[in-house]
Amino acid sequence: MNGRLRRAGAGGARAIMPSIGDTVLSRRLARLRERIIHPRASFLGRTPALTNSVGILGNAGYVLLETEDADGSTVPTPMCFVTVNDTIFVRIEPDSALLVRIAACPIVKVGACTLRGKPIDGYLECLARIVPPEREAELESDFRRGYKLTDRILSRLTGGVYAYFALTPLTLELPVPEDEALAAGVQAVREIRREPPTDAA
């Protein structure tokens, strides 16, 4: 991942990415999230959505983004989001450990949730890709329209610097990404989907 991020809406100014997960800001945000997150903020025990349409998010104000840690455990994070056509967009602080987890495993789970992260319905399996810099200003405008007060608070905390990610629902019809490691991960998800469910013992 490029070591520099563009500051959206700031005339093309650029900011150097701090050490991931090792700043006062990241520690404060992490503590804040730990305090407010719902004890059931997890897709454990929930089934995938019966559709790959982002329409299942309905009128939800937040999505739960579940990423995989290095030890195989999952880490839930409630987030603001916007949708454009069939793609979900989220923005992440540049010093967030989320970036490390997505880089290691870009296949994530996403579903509608409450402000504190409690899932509302099923989830989508998505492929996370970083958004090209030329689209950041447009997305930032979308976030500002959708999260007026929240956006102002978060911008004060983060300085308005984010990494933007596009989350595309996985389907069997999507072409396999060119990267070999990522292609293997996507193929594994597809193979699991093709397997018939096993009967309970």
Secondary structure, DSSP 8 states (H G I E B T S, - for coil): --SEEE-TTSTT-EEE---TT-SHHHHHHHHHHHHHS-TT-S-TT--B-S---GGGGTT-SEEEEEEE-TTS-EEEEEE--EEETTEEEEEE-TT-HHHHHHHH--EEEEEEE-TT--B-S-BEEEEEEE--GGGHHHHHHHHHHH-HHHHHHHHHHHTT--EEEEEEE--TTS---SSHHHHHHHHHHHHHHHS------
